[in-house]
Amino acid sequence: MESTFFSQYMLPAVIALIMYNLGLSLSFKDFKRTFKLPKALLIGLCCQMILLPAIAFALAYFSNLPPVVKVGIVLIAACPGGATSNLITYLLKGDVALSISLTSINSILILLSIPGITYLALNAFLDQSAIISMPFLKTVFKILFMILLPTFLGLLTQMKYPEKSKKLEKYLKYITTGLLAIVFTFTIVGNKTNHNISFNMYWETAPYALALNLLGMLSGYLIGFFAGFSKQKVITLVVEIGIQNSALAITIASSQVFLGNPKMAIPAVIYGLFTFFNAATFGYIVKKKFKKH
């Protein structure tokens, strides 16, 4: 009951508040610039939709993990980070407009990418397949009311009350970070995915979940660096590729509506425990050490 409350009610409310706060820090010019020069946007989408799943498949293939856990590793790579990556990008002073644009587009693309990537993983490691149906209207509704509308309201508030918006943004930055940490913890830990699963299984899976996280961030850095992007865009790519939506992966793996296999959720449970800290730390290092070549 507690887990349901946090995942179904508190998490969407906190995400909406985060997006409103991010909107306070932006202007319409930021989004116009992102779509006028879409190179970073297209590269980011390719990395999230193709490169990261490929890395996950490679890690799973060369591991000695049970087949069902291998599918779980790939499933993480199929679930882009959403508001969490937006918030970290904002805190690290990355390109927030690029981050939000990636989140919005990815939220539509996952209607095809999650079923497709999961289908390939099930065939590759379990020699079976399952058709996962992602609710189109429900997903569009979430994008509108949890991401786009709050961001738009934040933009309007910033335009009408610029001085007050700066003060409000300053306080909300800390409030939303704290709220997300609390709600996300309850959402991850509250999912009862550890019944009849030994601690050793989590321990054996941890290095691969960590490797996926680190390789994703490293890929974002190298690609952004060699593409000649600014520090802000490189930070954004690091965070966007390094942060995946653990809660969504857990839901798809363990919920009877989708795959109904708690063991498949093990990689996502582990991933969710350290990914926020790792992405924030890696992004901070990039922020301090990055130099344009």
C-alpha positions in Angstrom: 0.0 0.0 0.0 2.8 2.4 1.0 4.7 1.6 -2.2 1.6 2.1 -4.3 0.9 5.5 -2.7 4.5 6.7 -3.3 4.8 5.4 -6.9 1.3 6.3 -8.1 0.6 9.6 -6.3 3.6 11.1 -4.7 6.1 10.5 -7.4 4.1 12.1 -10.2 3.4 15.1 -8.0 7.1 15.6 -7.2 8.0 15.2 -10.8 5.5 17.9 -11.8 7.0 20.2 -9.2 10.5 19.5 -10.4 9.5 20.3 -14.0 7.8 23.5 -12.9 11.0 24.6 -11.1 13.1 23.7 -14.1 10.8 25.9 -16.2 11.6 28.8 -13.9 15.2 28.6 -15.0 14.5 28.6 -18.7 13.3 30.7 -21.5 11.6 29.9 -24.9 14.9 30.9 -26.5 16.6 27.9 -24.9 14.2 25.4 -26.6 14.4 27.3 -29.9 18.2 27.0 -29.9 17.9 23.3 -29.1 15.7 22.5 -32.1 17.4 25.0 -34.4 20.7 23.2 -33.9 19.5 19.6 -33.3 22.8 17.8 -33.5 23.1 17.2 -29.8 19.5 16.2 -29.6 19.8 13.6 -32.3 23.1 12.2 -30.9 21.5 12.0 -27.5 18.5 10.1 -28.8 20.7 7.7 -30.7 22.8 7.1 -27.6 19.8 6.4 -25.5 17.9 4.3 -28.0 20.7 2.4 -29.6 24.1 2.7 -27.9 23.1 2.0 -24.3 20.9 -1.0 -25.1 23.9 -2.4 -27.2 26.2 -1.9 -24.2 23.6 -3.7 -22.0 23.3 -6.6 -24.4 27.1 -7.0 -24.4 27.4 -6.9 -20.6 24.6 -9.4 -20.3 26.0 -11.7 -23.0 29.5 -12.0 -21.4 28.2 -12.3 -17.8 27.6 -15.6 -16.0 24.2 -14.4 -14.6 21.0 -16.4 -14.9 19.2 -15.6 -18.2 16.3 -13.9 -16.5 18.7 -11.4 -14.8 20.4 -10.8 -18.2 17.1 -9.7 -19.6 16.7 -7.4 -16.5 20.0 -5.7 -17.4 18.9 -4.9 -20.9 15.5 -3.7 -19.6 17.3 -1.0 -17.6 18.8 0.3 -20.8 15.4 0.5 -22.4 14.0 2.9 -19.8 15.3 6.5 -20.2 15.8 8.6 -17.0 13.1 11.2 -17.1 12.7 13.9 -14.4 15.7 12.5 -12.4 18.1 13.2 -15.2 16.5 16.6 -15.8 17.0 17.6 -12.1 20.7 16.4 -12.0 21.3 18.3 -15.3 19.8 21.4 -13.7 21.8 21.1 -10.5 25.1 20.7 -12.5 24.2 23.6 -14.7 24.0 21.6 -17.9 21.7 22.3 -20.9 18.3 21.9 -19.2 16.4 22.6 -22.4 18.2 19.8 -24.2 17.6 17.5 -21.2 13.9 18.2 -21.2 13.6 17.9 -24.9 15.3 14.4 -24.8 12.9 13.4 -22.0 9.8 14.5 -23.9 10.8 12.8 -27.1 12.0 9.6 -25.3 8.7 9.4 -23.5 7.0 8.8 -26.9 9.7 6.6 -28.3 9.6 4.2 -25.4 6.1 3.1 -26.7 8.1 1.3 -29.4 11.6 0.9 -27.9 10.7 -0.8 -24.6 8.6 -3.6 -26.3 11.1 -4.0 -29.1 14.3 -4.1 -26.9 12.6 -6.4 -24.4 11.4 -8.7 -27.1 15.0 -9.0 -28.4 16.3 -9.7 -24.9 13.7 -12.4 -24.2 14.6 -14.1 -27.5 18.3 -13.8 -27.0 18.6 -15.0 -23.4 15.4 -17.0 -22.6 14.5 -18.2 -26.1 11.0 -16.9 -25.6 9.1 -13.7 -26.4 6.4 -11.6 -24.9 4.5 -8.7 -26.4 4.5 -5.7 -24.0 1.8 -3.2 -24.7 2.6 0.3 -23.5 -0.6 2.4 -23.1 -0.4 5.2 -25.7 -3.0 7.6 -24.3 -1.8 7.1 -20.7 1.8 7.8 -21.7 0.8 11.0 -23.7 -1.3 12.1 -20.7 1.7 11.7 -18.4 4.0 13.6 -20.8 1.5 16.5 -20.9 0.6 16.8 -17.3 3.9 15.7 -15.6 6.5 17.2 -18.0 5.3 19.7 -20.6 2.6 21.6 -18.7 4.5 22.2 -15.5 7.6 23.3 -17.5 5.4 25.6 -19.6 3.9 27.1 -16.4 7.3 27.7 -15.0 8.4 29.4 -18.2 5.3 31.7 -18.1 6.0 32.5 -14.4 9.6 33.4 -15.2 8.5 35.7 -18.0 5.9 37.5 -15.9 7.7 37.6 -12.6 11.4 37.3 -13.3 12.7 38.5 -9.9 10.2 36.5 -7.9 11.0 33.5 -10.1 14.7 33.6 -9.2 13.9 33.5 -5.5 11.3 30.8 -5.8 13.7 28.7 -8.0 16.4 29.0 -5.4 14.3 27.4 -2.7 12.5 24.9 -4.8 15.8 23.5 -6.0 16.6 22.2 -2.6 13.0 21.2 -1.7 12.5 19.2 -4.9 15.9 17.4 -4.6 15.0 16.3 -1.1 11.5 15.2 -2.0 12.7 13.2 -5.0 15.3 11.4 -2.9 12.6 10.4 -0.3 9.9 9.4 -2.8 12.4 7.6 -5.1 13.8 5.6 -2.2 10.3 4.5 -1.1 9.4 3.7 -4.7 12.5 1.5 -5.2 12.8 -0.1 -1.8 9.1 -0.4 -1.4 8.7 -2.7 -4.4 8.6 -6.2 -3.0 11.0 -7.7 -5.4 13.3 -9.6 -3.0 11.0 -12.5 -2.0 12.7 -15.8 -2.3 15.8 -14.2 -3.9 19.1 -14.7 -2.2 21.5 -11.9 -1.3 24.2 -13.5 -3.4 22.0 -12.9 -6.5 22.1 -9.2 -5.8 25.8 -9.3 -5.0 26.6 -11.1 -8.3 24.5 -8.7 -10.3 25.8 -5.5 -8.8 29.0 -5.2 -10.9 27.1 -5.4 -14.2 24.5 -2.8 -13.1 27.4 -0.5 -12.0 29.2 -1.2 -15.3 26.1 -0.2 -17.3 25.9 3.0 -15.4 29.5 3.9 -15.7 29.9 2.9 -19.4 26.8 5.0 -20.2 28.2 8.1 -18.6 31.6 7.6 -20.1 30.0 7.1 -23.5 28.1 10.4 -23.1 31.3 12.2 -22.2 33.4 10.8 -25.0 30.8 11.3 -27.7 30.1 14.9 -26.5 33.7 15.7 -26.3 34.7 14.4 -29.8 31.5 16.0 -31.3 32.9 19.4 -30.0 29.9 20.2 -27.8 30.0 22.8 -25.1 30.5 21.8 -21.4 26.8 22.2 -20.8 25.8 19.8 -23.5 28.5 17.3 -22.5 27.2 17.3 -18.9 23.7 16.8 -20.3 24.7 13.8 -22.4 26.7 12.3 -19.4 23.6 12.5 -17.2 21.0 11.5 -19.8 22.8 8.4 -20.9 24.0 7.6 -17.3 20.6 7.8 -15.6 17.9 5.3 -16.4 14.4 5.0 -15.0 14.8 2.2 -12.4 11.3 2.5 -11.1 9.9 2.0 -14.6 12.2 -1.0 -15.2 11.1 -2.6 -11.9 7.4 -2.1 -12.7 7.8 -3.7 -16.2 9.8 -6.6 -14.8 7.8 -7.4 -11.7 4.2 -6.3 -12.4 1.8 -9.0 -13.5 0.5 -6.5 -16.1 3.8 -6.8 -17.9 6.4 -9.5 -17.4 5.6 -10.6 -13.8 9.1 -11.8 -12.9 10.6 -10.3 -9.7 14.1 -11.8 -10.5 14.1 -9.8 -13.7 13.8 -6.6 -11.6 17.0 -7.4 -9.6 19.4 -5.3 -11.8 17.0 -2.3 -11.7 16.7 -2.4 -7.9 20.5 -2.4 -7.6 20.9 0.3 -10.3 18.4 2.5 -8.5 20.4 2.5 -5.3 23.5 4.2 -6.7 22.7 5.7 -10.0 21.7 9.2 -8.7 24.9 9.6 -6.7 27.1 8.3 -9.5 25.6 10.5 -12.2 25.8 13.6 -9.9 29.5 12.8 -9.0 30.6 12.0 -12.6 28.8 15.1 -13.9 30.4 17.3 -11.3 33.9 16.0 -12.3 33.1 16.7 -15.9 31.9 20.2 -14.9 35.2 21.0 -13.1 37.7 19.3 -15.4 36.1 19.7 -18.9 38.1 21.7 -21.4 37.1 22.3 -25.0 39.5 20.9 -27.5 
